[in-house]
Amino acid sequence: MDHEIIGYLGSIVIAISLLVSNITKLRYLNSVGCLMMVVYALLIGAYPVVLMNCICIMINIYHIVKVERNPKTEPVKAD
């Protein structure tokens, strides 16, 4: 039961990240939620979930690096 809390928190963080209007903050927050889901999935042995969340983290990192290198590419808000 203790490891389920990590899964629930990870899910909540991912859901909250989708409410953020700043795309860079969304990607950082989403990455944290995905990392929590990786930990949870490893604890329960759900390796497809580990793979999917690792891929999401890599996509988020790619876009964060892209924006950090050229800040003009980031939209001000995603309404």
C-alpha positions in Angstrom: 0.0 0.0 0.0 2.8 2.4 0.7 4.2 2.3 -2.8 0.7 3.1 -4.1 0.9 6.6 -2.6 3.9 7.3 -5.0 1.7 6.2 -7.9 -1.2 8.4 -6.8 1.1 11.4 -6.2 2.8 10.9 -9.6 -0.6 10.8 -11.3 -1.7 14.0 -9.5 1.5 15.8 -10.4 1.1 14.8 -14.1 -2.6 16.0 -14.1 -1.6 19.3 -12.4 1.1 19.8 -15.0 -1.5 19.8 -17.7 -3.2 22.8 -16.1 -0.1 25.0 -16.2 -0.1 27.6 -18.9 3.7 28.0 -19.2 5.0 25.3 -21.4 8.4 25.1 -19.8 6.9 24.8 -16.3 4.5 22.2 -17.7 7.4 20.1 -19.0 9.4 20.3 -15.7 6.4 19.4 -13.6 5.4 16.7 -16.0 8.9 15.2 -15.8 8.7 15.1 -12.0 5.4 13.3 -12.2 6.8 10.9 -14.7 9.8 10.2 -12.6 7.5 9.4 -9.6 5.6 7.0 -11.9 8.9 5.3 -12.9 9.7 4.7 -9.2 6.2 3.4 -8.6 6.3 1.2 -11.7 9.7 -0.3 -10.7 8.3 -1.1 -7.3 5.4 -3.0 -8.7 7.3 -4.5 -11.6 5.3 -2.7 -14.4 8.1 -2.4 -16.9 6.0 -1.1 -19.8 4.9 1.8 -17.6 8.6 2.4 -16.8 9.4 2.5 -20.5 6.6 4.8 -21.4 7.4 7.3 -18.6 11.1 7.3 -19.4 10.2 8.1 -23.0 8.0 11.0 -21.8 10.9 12.3 -19.6 13.3 12.2 -22.5 10.8 14.1 -24.7 10.3 16.7 -22.0 14.1 17.1 -21.6 14.5 17.5 -25.3 12.0 20.3 -25.4 13.3 22.0 -22.3 16.8 22.0 -23.7 15.5 23.3 -27.0 13.8 26.2 -25.3 16.7 27.0 -23.0 19.0 27.3 -26.0 16.6 29.6 -27.9 14.1 31.2 -25.5 12.4 33.0 -28.3 10.8 29.7 -29.5 8.7 29.3 -26.4 5.1 30.7 -26.7 4.1 33.0 -23.9 1.0 31.1 -22.9 -0.9 28.1 -24.1 -4.5 29.0 -23.7 
